[in-house]
């Protein structure tokens, strides 16, 4: 819990610094402060709840909420398809637009990775993940598709469900090519998609600090994945998203303006903390898969 909270707090400082040097108004600063405040409260609440139910459950391979949660996440992503705005990536909530892929993809990857590596009930997870690739292509969202493709490639090294994963890889690859051919009329914003460029342009030191924060987030998930192999796909997802943000095609998670990436990070951490109760080491399985692949 502590590493995740530290990453969130440090990222908040980096986000406010980027907003400050970009010269945004006080209203945006207040909105971002409210987003991070809510995220911190959520993590504290989940940590308190987890303290009462932290023991491994030896009688169940996964929680009852797993599949319904997958369906709910997909429903959130599908809600953008009916938008009258192109590209259809945002859910309008009053006067705010929420970038749903950034909210949905991190927890979706955590849960899908868990299901495909820790349990045998993987058919529905595969179907939902395949639909996710199609929805992202329809929006279209090239960066999220590339990140999803990277996560699936990592999953092929971790799971015995190779037939299912290969189908997902092919479907996601086709969806990615489709999205790449679609025109994206949106221009990058200095404090959203061009966070790294903005920080480096301000000073090489500030640019280095922002890059270090992004690297720390990825390292945190990699470190956690040493005992939870189903987290490696999440680390791969964030690596690709950060690289894509360098090219200005997607927001830099946690380091710029926006509630979607912050909420997605918090939901992913909540899923990780909740699934720890059901986690069973898969070292032998992972080793067998890697060996057979070699």
TORBAMI-319067 format. One record per residue (C-alpha): residue in three letters; residue number from 1; x, y, z. Coordinates in nm, 2 decimals, m for minus. Example, Ala and Ser with C-alpha at 12.3 -4.5 7.8 and 13.67 -1.06 7.14 Angstrom:
REM TORBAMI-319067
ATOM,vexlo,gukol,u,v,w
ATOM,ala,1,1.23,m0.45,0.78 .
ATOM,ser,2,1.37,m0.11,0.71 .
//
This chain:
REM TORBAMI-319067
ATOM,vexlo,gukol,u,v,w
ATOM,unk,1,0.00,0.00,0.00 .
ATOM,unk,2,0.27,0.25,0.10 .
ATOM,unk,3,0.46,0.24,m0.24 .
ATOM,unk,4,0.13,0.30,m0.42 .
ATOM,unk,5,0.05,0.60,m0.20 .
ATOM,unk,6,0.39,0.75,m0.23 .
ATOM,unk,7,0.37,0.72,m0.61 .
ATOM,unk,8,0.03,0.90,m0.60 .
ATOM,unk,9,0.16,1.18,m0.37 .
ATOM,unk,10,0.47,1.24,m0.58 .
ATOM,unk,11,0.28,1.23,m0.90 .
ATOM,unk,12,0.04,1.49,m0.76 .
ATOM,unk,13,0.33,1.72,m0.69 .
ATOM,unk,14,0.46,1.67,m1.05 .
ATOM,unk,15,0.11,1.73,m1.19 .
ATOM,unk,16,0.07,2.06,m1.01 .
ATOM,unk,17,0.41,2.17,m1.12 .
ATOM,unk,18,0.34,2.10,m1.48 .
ATOM,unk,19,0.01,2.29,m1.45 .
ATOM,unk,20,0.19,2.58,m1.29 .
ATOM,unk,21,0.45,2.62,m1.56 .
ATOM,unk,22,0.18,2.58,m1.82 .
ATOM,unk,23,0.01,2.89,m1.68 .
ATOM,unk,24,m0.34,2.73,m1.63 .
ATOM,unk,25,m0.61,2.91,m1.44 .
ATOM,unk,26,m0.69,2.85,m1.07 .
ATOM,unk,27,m1.01,2.66,m1.16 .
ATOM,unk,28,m0.81,2.38,m1.32 .
ATOM,unk,29,m0.57,2.37,m1.02 .
ATOM,unk,30,m0.87,2.34,m0.79 .
ATOM,unk,31,m1.03,2.06,m1.00 .
ATOM,unk,32,m0.70,1.86,m1.00 .
ATOM,unk,33,m0.66,1.91,m0.63 .
ATOM,unk,34,m1.01,1.77,m0.57 .
ATOM,unk,35,m0.93,1.47,m0.80 .
ATOM,unk,36,m0.61,1.39,m0.61 .
ATOM,unk,37,m0.78,1.45,m0.27 .
ATOM,unk,38,m1.06,1.20,m0.36 .
ATOM,unk,39,m0.80,0.95,m0.49 .
ATOM,unk,40,m0.60,0.96,m0.16 .
ATOM,unk,41,m0.92,0.92,0.05 .
ATOM,unk,42,m1.02,0.62,m0.16 .
ATOM,unk,43,m0.69,0.45,m0.12 .
ATOM,unk,44,m0.69,0.51,0.26 .
ATOM,unk,45,m1.04,0.37,0.28 .
ATOM,unk,46,m0.96,0.06,0.08 .
ATOM,unk,47,m0.65,0.00,0.30 .
ATOM,unk,48,m0.85,0.03,0.61 .
ATOM,unk,49,m1.11,m0.21,0.48 .
ATOM,unk,50,m0.84,m0.45,0.36 .
ATOM,unk,51,m0.70,m0.47,0.71 .
ATOM,unk,52,m1.00,m0.66,0.82 .
ATOM,unk,53,m1.00,m0.91,0.53 .
ATOM,unk,54,m0.64,m0.94,0.43 .
ATOM,unk,55,m0.59,m1.31,0.49 .
ATOM,unk,56,m0.56,m1.55,0.19 .
ATOM,unk,57,m0.88,m1.73,0.12 .
ATOM,unk,58,m0.79,m2.10,0.07 .
ATOM,unk,59,m1.13,m2.20,m0.04 .
ATOM,unk,60,m1.19,m1.98,m0.34 .
ATOM,unk,61,m0.97,m1.91,m0.64 .
ATOM,unk,62,m1.13,m1.57,m0.71 .
ATOM,unk,63,m1.38,m1.33,m0.55 .
ATOM,unk,64,m1.75,m1.33,m0.65 .
ATOM,unk,65,m1.73,m0.97,m0.78 .
ATOM,unk,66,m1.46,m1.04,m1.04 .
ATOM,unk,67,m1.67,m1.11,m1.35 .
ATOM,unk,68,m1.94,m0.86,m1.27 .
ATOM,unk,69,m1.66,m0.60,m1.23 .
ATOM,unk,70,m1.52,m0.69,m1.57 .
ATOM,unk,71,m1.87,m0.64,m1.72 .
ATOM,unk,72,m1.91,m0.31,m1.54 .
ATOM,unk,73,m1.57,m0.18,m1.66 .
ATOM,unk,74,m1.67,m0.28,m2.02 .
ATOM,unk,75,m2.00,m0.10,m1.98 .
ATOM,unk,76,m1.81,0.22,m1.88 .
ATOM,unk,77,m1.60,0.19,m2.19 .
ATOM,unk,78,m1.90,0.13,m2.41 .
ATOM,unk,79,m2.07,0.44,m2.28 .
ATOM,unk,80,m1.85,0.66,m2.49 .
ATOM,unk,81,m1.95,0.49,m2.82 .
ATOM,unk,82,m2.28,0.67,m2.82 .
ATOM,unk,83,m2.11,1.01,m2.79 .
ATOM,unk,84,m2.19,1.26,m3.06 .
ATOM,unk,85,m1.83,1.39,m3.04 .
ATOM,unk,86,m1.54,1.25,m3.25 .
ATOM,unk,87,m1.32,1.09,m3.14 .
ATOM,unk,88,m1.57,0.92,m2.89 .
ATOM,unk,89,m1.34,0.89,m2.59 .
ATOM,unk,90,m1.51,1.09,m2.33 .
ATOM,unk,91,m1.81,1.04,m2.10 .
ATOM,unk,92,m1.98,1.38,m2.03 .
ATOM,unk,93,m2.08,1.42,m1.67 .
ATOM,unk,94,m2.23,1.76,m1.62 .
ATOM,unk,95,m1.97,2.01,m1.72 .
ATOM,unk,96,m1.69,1.76,m1.71 .
ATOM,unk,97,m1.56,1.51,m1.97 .
ATOM,unk,98,m1.41,1.19,m1.83 .
ATOM,unk,99,m1.16,1.00,m2.04 .
ATOM,unk,100,m1.30,0.65,m2.00 .
ATOM,unk,101,m1.03,0.44,m2.15 .
ATOM,unk,102,m0.78,0.58,m1.89 .
ATOM,unk,103,m1.03,0.50,m1.62 .
ATOM,unk,104,m1.12,0.15,m1.74 .
ATOM,unk,105,m0.80,0.00,m1.89 .
ATOM,unk,106,m0.57,m0.02,m1.57 .
ATOM,unk,107,m0.82,m0.21,m1.35 .
ATOM,unk,108,m0.93,m0.41,m1.66 .
ATOM,unk,109,m0.57,m0.53,m1.72 .
ATOM,unk,110,m0.52,m0.62,m1.36 .
ATOM,unk,111,m0.84,m0.83,m1.34 .
ATOM,unk,112,m0.79,m0.99,m1.68 .
ATOM,unk,113,m0.43,m1.08,m1.59 .
ATOM,unk,114,m0.55,m1.23,m1.26 .
ATOM,unk,115,m0.82,m1.43,m1.43 .
ATOM,unk,116,m0.60,m1.56,m1.71 .
ATOM,unk,117,m0.31,m1.66,m1.48 .
ATOM,unk,118,m0.47,m1.75,m1.15 .
ATOM,unk,119,m0.81,m1.91,m1.24 .
ATOM,unk,120,m0.96,m2.14,m1.50 .
ATOM,unk,121,m1.27,m1.93,m1.56 .
ATOM,unk,122,m1.11,m1.73,m1.85 .
ATOM,unk,123,m1.37,m1.75,m2.13 .
ATOM,unk,124,m1.58,m1.45,m2.03 .
ATOM,unk,125,m1.26,m1.25,m1.95 .
ATOM,unk,126,m1.13,m1.32,m2.30 .
ATOM,unk,127,m1.46,m1.22,m2.46 .
ATOM,unk,128,m1.48,m0.90,m2.27 .
ATOM,unk,129,m1.12,m0.82,m2.35 .
ATOM,unk,130,m1.18,m0.88,m2.72 .
ATOM,unk,131,m1.48,m0.65,m2.71 .
ATOM,unk,132,m1.26,m0.39,m2.54 .
ATOM,unk,133,m1.02,m0.40,m2.84 .
ATOM,unk,134,m1.31,m0.34,m3.08 .
ATOM,unk,135,m1.45,m0.05,m2.88 .
ATOM,unk,136,m1.11,0.12,m2.86 .
ATOM,unk,137,m1.08,0.08,m3.24 .
ATOM,unk,138,m1.43,0.24,m3.29 .
ATOM,unk,139,m1.35,0.54,m3.07 .
ATOM,unk,140,m1.06,0.53,m3.21 .
ATOM,unk,141,m0.78,0.53,m2.95 .
ATOM,unk,142,m0.45,0.42,m3.09 .
ATOM,unk,143,m0.24,0.48,m2.78 .
ATOM,unk,144,m0.47,0.26,m2.56 .
ATOM,unk,145,m0.48,m0.01,m2.82 .
ATOM,unk,146,m0.10,m0.02,m2.84 .
ATOM,unk,147,m0.08,m0.04,m2.46 .
ATOM,unk,148,m0.34,m0.32,m2.46 .
ATOM,unk,149,m0.14,m0.50,m2.73 .
ATOM,unk,150,0.17,m0.48,m2.51 .
ATOM,unk,151,m0.01,m0.61,m2.21 .
ATOM,unk,152,m0.14,m0.91,m2.41 .
ATOM,unk,153,0.21,m0.99,m2.54 .
ATOM,unk,154,0.33,m1.00,m2.18 .
ATOM,unk,155,0.03,m1.22,m2.09 .
ATOM,unk,156,0.13,m1.48,m2.35 .
ATOM,unk,157,0.44,m1.55,m2.14 .
ATOM,unk,158,0.25,m1.59,m1.82 .
ATOM,unk,159,m0.06,m1.80,m1.90 .
ATOM,unk,160,m0.14,m2.14,m2.02 .
ATOM,unk,161,m0.45,m2.00,m2.21 .
ATOM,unk,162,m0.23,m1.95,m2.52 .
ATOM,unk,163,m0.51,m2.02,m2.77 .
ATOM,unk,164,m0.73,m1.75,m2.62 .
ATOM,unk,165,m0.45,m1.50,m2.59 .
ATOM,unk,166,m0.34,m1.56,m2.95 .
ATOM,unk,167,m0.69,m1.48,m3.06 .
ATOM,unk,168,m0.69,m1.16,m2.85 .
ATOM,unk,169,m0.35,m1.07,m3.00 .
ATOM,unk,170,m0.47,m1.10,m3.35 .
ATOM,unk,171,m0.80,m0.91,m3.28 .
ATOM,unk,172,m0.61,m0.63,m3.10 .
ATOM,unk,173,m0.35,m0.61,m3.38 .
ATOM,unk,174,m0.62,m0.57,m3.64 .
ATOM,unk,175,m0.80,m0.31,m3.42 .
ATOM,unk,176,m0.47,m0.12,m3.37 .
ATOM,unk,177,m0.41,m0.11,m3.75 .
ATOM,unk,178,m0.77,0.02,m3.80 .
ATOM,unk,179,m0.73,0.29,m3.54 .
ATOM,unk,180,m0.39,0.40,m3.69 .
ATOM,unk,181,m0.56,0.46,m4.03 .
ATOM,unk,182,m0.83,0.68,m3.87 .
ATOM,unk,183,m0.78,1.05,m3.86 .
ATOM,unk,184,m0.74,1.20,m3.51 .
ATOM,unk,185,m0.83,1.57,m3.52 .
ATOM,unk,186,m0.73,1.65,m3.16 .
ATOM,unk,187,m0.42,1.86,m3.10 .
ATOM,unk,188,m0.20,1.79,m2.80 .
ATOM,unk,189,m0.22,2.02,m2.50 .
ATOM,unk,190,0.09,2.12,m2.31 .
ATOM,unk,191,m0.03,2.01,m1.97 .
ATOM,unk,192,m0.22,1.70,m2.08 .
ATOM,unk,193,m0.05,1.51,m2.37 .
ATOM,unk,194,0.28,1.71,m2.39 .
ATOM,unk,195,0.37,1.69,m2.02 .
ATOM,unk,196,0.73,1.56,m2.09 .
ATOM,unk,197,0.79,1.82,m2.36 .
ATOM,unk,198,0.66,2.10,m2.14 .
ATOM,unk,199,0.88,1.99,m1.84 .
ATOM,unk,200,1.19,1.95,m2.05 .
ATOM,unk,201,1.13,2.28,m2.22 .
ATOM,unk,202,1.11,2.45,m1.88 .
ATOM,unk,203,1.44,2.31,m1.76 .
ATOM,unk,204,1.64,1.99,m1.80 .
ATOM,unk,205,1.62,1.92,m1.42 .
ATOM,unk,206,1.24,1.95,m1.41 .
ATOM,unk,207,1.22,1.73,m1.72 .
ATOM,unk,208,1.44,1.47,m1.55 .
ATOM,unk,209,1.22,1.48,m1.24 .
ATOM,unk,210,0.90,1.42,m1.43 .
ATOM,unk,211,1.06,1.14,m1.62 .
ATOM,unk,212,1.19,0.99,m1.30 .
ATOM,unk,213,0.83,1.00,m1.15 .
ATOM,unk,214,0.70,0.81,m1.46 .
ATOM,unk,215,0.98,0.55,m1.43 .
ATOM,unk,216,0.91,0.51,m1.06 .
ATOM,unk,217,0.54,0.42,m1.13 .
ATOM,unk,218,0.65,0.15,m1.37 .
ATOM,unk,219,0.92,0.02,m1.14 .
ATOM,unk,220,0.66,0.00,m0.86 .
ATOM,unk,221,0.44,m0.23,m1.06 .
ATOM,unk,222,0.73,m0.44,m1.17 .
ATOM,unk,223,0.85,m0.48,m0.81 .
ATOM,unk,224,0.50,m0.59,m0.71 .
ATOM,unk,225,0.49,m0.83,m1.00 .
ATOM,unk,226,0.78,m1.03,m0.86 .
ATOM,unk,227,0.53,m1.22,m0.64 .
ATOM,unk,228,0.22,m1.14,m0.85 .
ATOM,unk,229,0.30,m1.22,m1.21 .
ATOM,unk,230,m0.04,m1.10,m1.32 .
ATOM,unk,231,0.09,m0.74,m1.27 .
ATOM,unk,232,0.35,m0.75,m1.54 .
ATOM,unk,233,0.09,m0.67,m1.81 .
ATOM,unk,234,0.00,m0.35,m1.61 .
ATOM,unk,235,0.36,m0.24,m1.61 .
ATOM,unk,236,0.38,m0.30,m1.98 .
ATOM,unk,237,0.06,m0.09,m2.03 .
ATOM,unk,238,0.20,0.21,m1.85 .
ATOM,unk,239,0.53,0.19,m2.03 .
ATOM,unk,240,0.36,0.22,m2.37 .
ATOM,unk,241,0.12,0.49,m2.25 .
ATOM,unk,242,0.41,0.70,m2.13 .
ATOM,unk,243,0.59,0.65,m2.46 .
ATOM,unk,244,0.28,0.74,m2.65 .
ATOM,unk,245,0.24,1.06,m2.45 .
ATOM,unk,246,0.59,1.16,m2.56 .
ATOM,unk,247,0.45,1.17,m2.91 .
ATOM,unk,248,0.15,1.37,m2.79 .
ATOM,unk,249,m0.12,1.12,m2.87 .
ATOM,unk,250,m0.25,1.04,m2.52 .
ATOM,unk,251,m0.24,1.20,m2.17 .
ATOM,unk,252,0.06,1.12,m1.95 .
ATOM,unk,253,m0.09,0.92,m1.66 .
ATOM,unk,254,m0.09,1.11,m1.32 .
ATOM,unk,255,0.15,1.38,m1.45 .
ATOM,unk,256,m0.08,1.63,m1.62 .
ATOM,unk,257,m0.44,1.75,m1.60 .
ATOM,unk,258,m0.72,1.51,m1.59 .
ATOM,unk,259,m0.93,1.29,m1.36 .
ATOM,unk,260,m0.94,0.98,m1.58 .
ATOM,unk,261,m0.58,0.85,m1.54 .
ATOM,unk,262,m0.58,0.92,m1.17 .
ATOM,unk,263,m0.91,0.73,m1.12 .
ATOM,unk,264,m0.78,0.45,m1.34 .
ATOM,unk,265,m0.46,0.42,m1.12 .
ATOM,unk,266,m0.67,0.42,m0.80 .
ATOM,unk,267,m0.91,0.15,m0.93 .
ATOM,unk,268,m0.61,m0.06,m1.04 .
ATOM,unk,269,m0.45,m0.04,m0.70 .
ATOM,unk,270,m0.79,m0.12,m0.53 .
ATOM,unk,271,m0.81,m0.43,m0.75 .
ATOM,unk,272,m0.46,m0.53,m0.66 .
ATOM,unk,273,m0.52,m0.49,m0.29 .
ATOM,unk,274,m0.85,m0.68,m0.31 .
ATOM,unk,275,m0.72,m0.97,m0.52 .
ATOM,unk,276,m0.42,m1.03,m0.29 .
ATOM,unk,277,m0.66,m1.23,m0.07 .
ATOM,unk,278,m0.70,m1.48,m0.35 .
ATOM,unk,279,m0.35,m1.47,m0.49 .
ATOM,unk,280,m0.18,m1.80,m0.51 .
ATOM,unk,281,0.19,m1.82,m0.63 .
ATOM,unk,282,0.21,m1.93,m0.99 .
ATOM,unk,283,0.59,m1.97,m1.02 .
ATOM,unk,284,0.58,m2.32,m1.15 .
ATOM,unk,285,0.30,m2.24,m1.40 .
ATOM,unk,286,0.48,m1.94,m1.53 .
ATOM,unk,287,0.81,m2.13,m1.56 .
ATOM,unk,288,0.64,m2.41,m1.75 .
ATOM,unk,289,0.48,m2.16,m1.99 .
ATOM,unk,290,0.81,m1.98,m2.05 .
ATOM,unk,291,0.99,m2.32,m2.09 .
ATOM,unk,292,0.73,m2.45,m2.34 .
ATOM,unk,293,0.75,m2.12,m2.54 .
ATOM,unk,294,1.12,m2.15,m2.56 .
//
